[in-house]
Amino acid sequence: MAVEARLRELGARHQSLEKAIQDELRRPSADDLRLQELKRQKLKLKDELESLRAAMH
């Protein structure tokens, strides 16, 4: 059950990062370094989500 809660938490953070990336892209002068960092964080979360899902099966 704790794993499922962690999956939900990571999923919510992943969606939050996606929104932040989209918001940054909509800005007239998007900050490339910020985008790079947001995308790196999102990828790290995605890897963690996939690892947890694989461990459940």
Buried (B, 14 or more C-beta within 10 A) or exposed (E): EEEEEEBEEBEEBBEBBBEBBEEBEEEEEEEEEEBEEBBEBBEEBBEBBEEBEEEEE
